[in-house]
Amino acid sequence: MRPLLPALALAVAGCSEPSPDGQAQPPPAAAVSAPEADVGGVATTGGGLRGEVSALAADTGGLNTRVTDLGTVIELPADTLFEFDKAELTPAAQENLLKAAEAIRRAPPGPVAVTGHTDAKGSDAYNQELSEARARAVAEWMRGQVGVRQRSFTVAGKGEAQPVAPNARLDGSDDEGGRARNRRVELLIPNR
């Protein structure tokens, strides 16, 4: 592992700006400072760094969204879409589904991935089946929407395999809040 240290030191030194006396200097503090301006969704710093904010995240009105390298993920809580232990959309689901559909309309072309997730209650096989059925229900609803139906949708279920919160507390007792967060359908919408 020691042969890597000199190479790493050279790489770091190569990223530094030379001073008038030829010695490597660290980058100026302004290059890593907090954003100074936010103009049209683009944050700039005094050092010239830019960070773009996805317009899709702003258009989802209260839905949990995050921007990843793969695209914008919209998280739809299953408790707002389905009754307990069911995969049929409720009438109350429409509000969140309409917000998600609008984000899809505004997104660049490309397939939308719909992935269902469950909490850890029940068997692995049952949760896998329920997560797939819920993802199919959301994808079918989206395929019926004007401006969205021409998209291709991939559907998958992850069951309880990818929790975003603990299903139980450290003492082993049930964590209903964590389980509720794990019951979700995620839409992955292309950014480019």
TORSE-849591 format. One record per residue: z, x, y of N, C-alpha, C in turn. Coordinates in steps of 0.2 Angstrom, whole numbers, padded with zeros to 4 digits, always signed. Layout:
N
ZXYZXYZXY/...
! end
This chain:
192
+0000+0004-0006+0000+0000+0000+0000+0004+0006/+0003+0011+0006+0003+0015+0012-0004+0016+0015/-0009+0017+0011-0016+0019+0014-0018+0013+0019/-0015+0007+0018-0017+0002+0023-0014+0002+0029/-0008+0005+0030-0005+0006+0036-0009+0010+0042/-0012+0015+0040-0016+0019+0045-0022+0014+0047/-0025+0011+0042-0031+0007+0044-0029+0001+0049/-0023-0002+0047-0020-0007+0051-0019-0005+0058/-0016+0001+0059-0014+0004+0065-0021+0005+0069/-0026+0007+0066-0032+0009+0070-0035+0002+0072/-0035-0003+0067-0038-0010+0069-0034-0013+0075/-0028-0012+0075-0024-0015+0081-0025-0011+0087/-0026-0004+0087-0027+0000+0092-0034-0002+0095/-0039-0003+0091-0046-0005+0093-0046-0012+0097/-0041-0016+0096-0041-0022+0099-0038-0021+0106/-0034-0016+0107-0031-0015+0114-0036-0012+0119/-0034-0013+0125-0038-0011+0131-0036-0004+0132/-0041+0001+0133-0038+0008+0135-0036+0008+0142/-0031+0012+0144-0029+0013+0150-0033+0019+0154/-0032+0020+0160-0036+0025+0163-0035+0032+0160/-0029+0033+0157-0028+0040+0154-0031+0040+0147/-0034+0035+0144-0037+0035+0138-0032+0032+0132/-0026+0031+0134-0021+0028+0129-0022+0020+0128/-0021+0018+0122-0022+0011+0121-0016+0007+0124/-0018+0001+0127-0013-0003+0130-0013-0010+0127/-0007-0013+0126-0008-0020+0124-0011-0025+0128/-0014-0030+0126-0017-0035+0130-0013-0038+0136/-0016-0039+0141-0011-0042+0147-0008-0048+0145/-0002-0049+0148+0002-0055+0146-0002-0062+0147/-0006-0062+0152-0009-0068+0154-0014-0071+0148/-0016-0066+0144-0020-0068+0139-0017-0072+0133/-0010-0072+0133-0007-0076+0128-0002-0081+0132/-0003-0082+0138+0001-0087+0142+0000-0094+0140/+0004-0099+0142+0003-0106+0141-0003-0108+0145/-0006-0114+0143-0012-0116+0147-0010-0118+0154/-0014-0116+0159-0013-0117+0166-0017-0123+0168/-0022-0125+0165-0026-0131+0167-0029-0134+0161/-0030-0141+0162-0033-0145+0157-0038-0149+0160/-0044-0147+0159-0050-0150+0163-0054-0153+0157/-0055-0159+0157-0060-0162+0153-0058-0161+0145/-0052-0160+0144-0050-0159+0137-0050-0152+0135/-0052-0147+0139-0052-0140+0138-0046-0137+0142/-0041-0134+0138-0036-0130+0141-0038-0123+0142/-0037-0120+0148-0039-0114+0150-0032-0110+0152/-0033-0103+0151-0027-0099+0153-0030-0094+0158/-0025-0090+0161-0027-0085+0166-0031-0079+0162/-0030-0079+0156-0033-0073+0152-0040-0075+0149/-0042-0081+0150-0049-0084+0148-0049-0087+0141/-0043-0088+0138-0043-0091+0132-0044-0099+0133/-0047-0102+0128-0048-0109+0128-0046-0113+0122/-0044-0119+0123-0042-0123+0117-0045-0130+0118/-0049-0132+0114-0052-0139+0115-0047-0144+0111/-0047-0150+0114-0043-0156+0112-0048-0161+0109/-0047-0163+0103-0052-0168+0100-0052-0174+0103/-0057-0177+0106-0058-0184+0109-0056-0189+0104/-0057-0188+0097-0055-0193+0092-0048-0194+0092/-0044-0189+0093-0036-0189+0092-0034-0194+0098/-0037-0194+0104-0035-0198+0109-0037-0205+0109/-0042-0206+0104-0045-0213+0104-0041-0217+0098/-0037-0215+0095-0034-0218+0089-0028-0222+0091/-0026-0222+0097-0020-0227+0100-0014-0228+0096/-0010-0222+0095-0004-0223+0091-0004-0221+0084/-0010-0220+0081-0010-0218+0074-0009-0211+0074/-0006-0208+0068-0004-0201+0067-0011-0198+0066/-0013-0193+0070-0019-0189+0069-0017-0182+0070/-0022-0178+0066-0021-0171+0067-0028-0168+0066/-0030-0162+0070-0036-0159+0069-0035-0153+0065/-0040-0152+0060-0040-0147+0055-0046-0143+0056/-0047-0138+0052-0054-0135+0052-0059-0139+0048/-0057-0144+0044-0061-0148+0040-0063-0154+0044/-0059-0156+0049-0061-0162+0053-0054-0165+0056/-0055-0171+0059-0049-0175+0061-0046-0179+0056/-0040-0179+0054-0037-0183+0049-0033-0188+0053/-0035-0195+0051-0031-0200+0053-0027-0203+0048/-0020-0203+0049-0016-0205+0044-0014-0213+0045/-0015-0217+0040-0014-0224+0040-0008-0225+0036/-0002-0227+0039+0004-0229+0034+0002-0235+0030/+0003-0234+0023+0002-0239+0018+0006-0245+0020/+0012-0244+0022+0016-0250+0023+0013-0255+0029/+0008-0252+0033+0005-0257+0038-0001-0260+0035/-0003-0257+0029-0010-0260+0026-0009-0264+0020/-0004-0263+0016-0003-0266+0010+0004-0269+0009/+0005-0274+0005+0011-0276+0003+0014-0271-0002/+0020-0271-0004+0023-0267-0009+0020-0267-0015/+0018-0262-0018+0015-0261-0025+0008-0265-0025/+0005-0266-0020-0002-0269-0020-0007-0265-0017/-0014-0266-0018-0019-0263-0016-0024-0267-0012/-0022-0274-0010-0026-0278-0006-0024-0278+0001/-0028-0277+0006-0027-0276+0013-0024-0282+0015/-0018-0282+0019-0015-0288+0023-0019-0289+0029/-0018-0295+0032-0021-0297+0038-0018-0292+0044/-0012-0290+0043-0009-0286+0048-0013-0279+0048/-0016-0277+0043-0019-0270+0042-0025-0269+0047/-0028-0275+0049-0034-0275+0054-0033-0271+0060/-0027-0271+0063-0026-0268+0070-0027-0260+0069/-0024-0257+0064-0025-0250+0063-0032-0248+0060/-0034-0252+0056-0041-0251+0053-0046-0251+0059/-0046-0256+0063-0050-0256+0069-0050-0250+0073/-0044-0247+0074-0043-0241+0078-0047-0235+0074/-0046-0235+0068-0049-0229+0064-0056-0230+0064/-0059-0236+0063-0066-0237+0063-0069-0235+0070/-0066-0236+0075-0068-0234+0082-0069-0226+0082/-0064-0223+0079-0064-0216+0079-0070-0213+0075/-0071-0217+0070-0077-0215+0065-0083-0216+0069/-0084-0221+0073-0090-0223+0077-0091-0217+0082/-0086-0214+0085-0087-0209+0090-0088-0202+0087/-0086-0201+0081-0087-0195+0078-0094-0193+0076/-0095-0186+0076-0101-0184+0074-0103-0186+0067/-0110-0186+0065-0112-0189+0059-0109-0185+0053/-0108-0188+0048-0106-0184+0042-0102-0189+0037/-0100-0187+0031-0096-0191+0027-0089-0192+0029/-0086-0197+0027-0079-0198+0029-0075-0198+0022/-0070-0194+0021-0066-0194+0015-0060-0199+0016/-0059-0203+0011-0053-0208+0011-0049-0206+0005/-0043-0204+0007-0038-0202+0001-0032-0206+0002/-0030-0209-0004-0024-0212-0005-0018-0208-0007/-0012-0210-0005-0006-0206-0007+0000-0211-0008/+0004-0209-0013+0010-0214-0014+0016-0210-0013/+0022-0213-0014+0028-0210-0014+0030-0208-0022/+0036-0206-0023+0037-0203-0030+0040-0209-0035/+0041-0215-0032+0043-0220-0037+0038-0222-0042/+0040-0223-0048+0035-0225-0053+0032-0219-0057/+0028-0220-0062+0025-0215-0066+0019-0211-0062/+0018-0205-0064+0012-0202-0061+0006-0205-0062/+0005-0208-0068-0001-0212-0069-0002-0218-0065/+0003-0222-0064+0003-0228-0060+0002-0226-0053/+0005-0221-0050+0004-0219-0043-0003-0216-0042/-0006-0213-0047-0012-0211-0046-0017-0217-0046/-0016-0221-0050-0021-0227-0050-0020-0231-0043/-0014-0232-0041-0012-0236-0035-0015-0232-0029/-0015-0226-0029-0017-0222-0023-0025-0223-0023/-0028-0222-0029-0036-0223-0029-0038-0230-0027/-0034-0235-0029-0036-0242-0027-0035-0243-0020/-0030-0241-0017-0029-0241-0010-0034-0238-0006/-0036-0232-0008-0041-0228-0004-0048-0232-0005/-0049-0235-0011-0055-0239-0012-0055-0245-0007/-0050-0248-0006-0049-0254-0002-0051-0253+0005/-0048-0247+0008-0049-0245+0015-0057-0243+0015/-0060-0239+0011-0067-0237+0011-0071-0244+0011/-0070-0248+0007-0074-0255+0006-0073-0258+0013/-0067-0259+0016-0067-0262+0023-0071-0258+0028/-0071-0252+0028-0075-0248+0033-0082-0249+0032/-0084-0249+0025-0091-0250+0024-0094-0257+0027/-0090-0262+0028-0092-0268+0031-0092-0268+0039/-0090-0263+0042-0090-0262+0049-0096-0260+0053/-0098-0263+0058-0104-0261+0062-0103-0255+0065/-0108-0250+0064-0107-0244+0067-0104-0239+0062/-0101-0241+0057-0097-0237+0052-0101-0237+0045/-0104-0243+0044-0106-0244+0037-0112-0239+0035/-0115-0236+0039-0121-0232+0038-0118-0225+0035/-0112-0224+0036-0108-0217+0034-0108-0217+0027/-0107-0212+0024-0105-0211+0017-0098-0210+0017/-0095-0213+0012-0087-0212+0011-0086-0209+0004/-0082-0204+0004-0079-0202-0003-0072-0205-0004/-0070-0206-0010-0064-0210-0011-0060-0206-0016/-0054-0204-0015-0050-0201-0020-0042-0203-0019/-0039-0202-0024-0032-0204-0024-0028-0197-0027/-0022-0196-0023-0018-0190-0025-0012-0192-0028/-0010-0199-0028-0004-0201-0031+0002-0198-0027/+0007-0196-0030+0013-0193-0027+0012-0185-0026/+0006-0182-0028+0006-0175-0028+0006-0171-0021/+0005-0175-0016+0004-0171-0009+0009-0175-0004/+0015-0175-0005+0020-0178+0000+0020-0174+0006/+0021-0178+0012+0022-0175+0018+0029-0175+0020/+0034-0178+0016+0041-0178+0018+0044-0179+0011/+0051-0177+0011+0055-0177+0004+0055-0185+0002/+0055-0186-0004+0056-0193-0007+0064-0194-0008/+0068-0188-0008+0075-0189-0009+0078-0184-0005/+0085-0185-0003+0089-0181+0001+0091-0175-0003/+0094-0170+0000+0097-0164-0004+0102-0166-0009/+0106-0172-0008+0111-0174-0013+0108-0178-0018/+0101-0179-0018+0098-0182-0024+0097-0190-0022/+0100-0192-0017+0100-0199-0015+0093-0201-0012/+0091-0207-0013+0084-0209-0011+0083-0208-0003/+0077-0206-0001+0076-0205+0006+0070-0210+0008/+0072-0216+0009+0067-0222+0010+0062-0220+0016/+0065-0217+0021+0060-0215+0027+0055-0209+0025/+0057-0205+0021+0053-0200+0018+0048-0203+0013/+0050-0207+0009+0045-0211+0004+0040-0215+0008/+0042-0218+0014+0038-0222+0018+0032-0218+0021/+0034-0212+0023+0029-0207+0026+0024-0205+0021/+0026-0204+0014+0022-0202+0009+0017-0208+0007/+0019-0214+0008+0014-0219+0006+0009-0220+0012/+0003-0217+0011-0002-0217+0016-0009-0217+0014/-0014-0218+0018-0021-0217+0017-0023-0213+0022/-0027-0207+0021-0029-0203+0026-0037-0203+0026/-0039-0203+0032-0046-0203+0033-0048-0196+0036/-0052-0192+0033-0055-0186+0036-0062-0187+0039/-0062-0186+0046-0068-0188+0049-0071-0181+0052/-0077-0180+0051-0080-0173+0054-0079-0172+0061/-0078-0166+0063-0078-0164+0070-0084-0162+0073/-0089-0159+0068-0095-0157+0071-0101-0160+0067/
! end
